[in-house]
């Protein structure tokens, strides 16, 4: 949950009502947003 809060600037209370599947989806979105894109040559 910390990575979701960090990337989207959400307080932990914003995630209290989310189920495990929804948290997993948001966690993946946070990972995608926070992962640097590789530059092609």
C-alpha positions, 0 to 999 in steps of 0.5 A: 500500500505504501507504493500506491500512496507514494505514487498517487499521493493518497492517504492510507484511509483512501485504500481502507475500503478496497479489496485485495484485487483492487489493491493489486490493480492499483499497485500494478498501475503504481509500478508502471507509473514509477518505472523508468522507461528504457530509451531505445538507440 
